[in-house]
Amino acid sequence: MSFETNDQLSPEFLSLNPNNKIPAILDPQGPGGQPLALFESGAILVYLAEKTGRLLPKDPAARYETLQWVMFQMGGVGPMFGQLGFFHKFAGKDYEDKRPRDRYVAESRRLLKVLDQHRPAASG
């Protein structure tokens, strides 16, 4: 697959993800042995964790703590780092107004600080 040739707009890829973005997966051995197409990082991570019995703790409190960090990535880290990358690599030099780029730099730094200060519970 190549984004340079717009493969994400192909009927095959759109059958996996109508939003034409990555990530997307096709599990040929999904529930009931049937193929399952999924998109969105959080849905994919939860599915794979449940399918394999790994990555998500069984203990409800630890499970929800893990899920909150998945949501943190989905709602904060992913979008902010993506925008920062776009403005840094592609658009930043084309705009005289540096406030959009600076906003994504500041928010990305803030998110990294949250991650740096997080001390995960010991896993056993």
C-alpha positions as CSV (number, residue, x, y, z in Angstrom):
1,M,0.0,0.0,0.0
2,S,1.3,3.4,-0.9
3,F,-0.2,6.8,0.1
4,E,1.9,8.4,-2.6
5,T,-0.3,6.7,-5.2
6,N,-3.5,7.1,-3.1
7,D,-4.0,3.4,-2.5
8,Q,-6.0,4.4,0.5
9,L,-8.8,5.4,-1.9
10,S,-8.9,2.0,-3.6
11,P,-12.2,0.0,-3.3
12,E,-10.2,-2.7,-1.5
13,F,-8.9,-0.4,1.2
14,L,-12.2,1.5,1.5
15,S,-13.8,-1.9,2.2
16,L,-11.7,-2.0,5.3
17,N,-11.9,1.7,6.3
18,P,-14.5,3.9,4.7
19,N,-12.6,6.9,6.3
20,N,-9.6,6.0,4.0
21,K,-7.0,6.4,6.9
22,I,-4.6,4.1,8.7
23,P,-4.7,2.0,10.7
24,A,-7.0,-0.7,9.3
25,I,-6.8,-4.5,9.6
26,L,-8.5,-7.5,8.2
27,D,-8.5,-10.5,10.5
28,P,-9.4,-13.5,8.3
29,Q,-10.1,-15.5,11.5
30,G,-12.3,-13.1,13.3
31,P,-15.2,-14.0,15.6
32,G,-16.9,-17.3,14.6
33,G,-14.1,-17.9,12.1
34,Q,-15.4,-15.2,9.9
35,P,-13.3,-12.3,8.4
36,L,-13.5,-9.1,10.4
37,A,-12.4,-5.7,9.1
38,L,-11.6,-3.0,11.7
39,F,-10.3,0.5,11.6
40,E,-9.4,3.1,14.3
41,S,-6.5,2.4,16.6
42,G,-8.4,2.0,19.8
43,A,-10.9,-0.5,18.3
44,I,-8.0,-2.5,16.8
45,L,-6.0,-2.6,20.0
46,V,-9.0,-3.6,22.2
47,Y,-9.9,-6.3,19.6
48,L,-6.4,-7.7,19.4
49,A,-6.1,-7.7,23.2
50,E,-9.3,-9.5,23.7
51,K,-8.7,-12.0,20.9
52,T,-5.2,-12.9,22.2
53,G,-6.0,-12.7,25.9
54,R,-3.0,-10.4,26.3
55,L,-2.2,-6.7,26.7
56,L,-5.4,-5.9,28.7
57,P,-5.4,-6.9,32.4
58,K,-8.3,-9.1,33.6
59,D,-8.6,-7.1,36.9
60,P,-11.3,-4.5,36.2
61,A,-9.5,-1.5,37.8
62,A,-6.3,-2.3,35.9
63,R,-8.2,-2.9,32.7
64,Y,-9.9,0.5,32.8
65,E,-6.6,2.2,33.7
66,T,-5.1,0.7,30.6
67,L,-8.1,1.7,28.5
68,Q,-7.8,5.3,29.7
69,W,-4.3,5.4,28.4
70,V,-5.4,4.0,25.0
71,M,-8.0,6.7,24.9
72,F,-5.4,9.3,25.9
73,Q,-3.4,8.2,22.8
74,M,-6.4,8.3,20.6
75,G,-7.7,11.6,21.7
76,G,-4.5,13.5,22.4
77,V,-1.2,12.0,21.4
78,G,-2.3,10.7,17.9
79,P,-4.1,13.9,16.8
80,M,-1.7,16.4,18.3
81,F,1.5,14.7,17.1
82,G,-0.1,14.2,13.6
83,Q,-0.9,17.9,13.4
84,L,2.6,18.9,14.7
85,G,4.2,16.7,12.1
86,F,2.1,18.2,9.3
87,F,2.9,21.8,10.3
88,H,6.5,21.0,10.9
89,K,7.1,19.1,7.7
90,F,4.7,20.5,5.2
91,A,2.7,23.6,6.1
92,G,4.7,25.5,8.7
93,K,7.0,27.3,6.3
94,D,4.1,28.4,4.2
95,Y,2.2,30.3,6.9
96,E,3.4,33.6,8.2
97,D,1.2,33.1,11.3
98,K,3.1,30.6,13.4
99,R,0.4,30.3,16.1
100,P,-1.1,27.0,14.7
101,R,2.3,25.4,14.6
102,D,3.2,26.8,18.0
103,R,0.0,25.5,19.5
104,Y,0.7,22.0,18.3
105,V,4.3,22.2,19.6
106,A,3.1,23.4,23.0
107,E,0.3,20.8,23.3
108,S,2.7,18.0,22.2
109,R,5.1,19.0,24.9
110,R,2.3,19.1,27.4
111,L,1.2,15.6,26.4
112,L,4.8,14.3,26.7
113,K,5.0,15.8,30.2
114,V,1.9,13.9,31.2
115,L,3.5,10.7,29.9
116,D,6.8,11.4,31.6
117,Q,5.0,11.9,34.9
118,H,2.9,8.8,34.6
119,R,4.0,5.9,36.8
120,P,2.3,2.7,35.7
121,A,1.2,0.2,38.3
122,A,3.4,-2.8,38.6
123,S,2.2,-5.6,36.4
124,G,2.3,-9.1,37.7
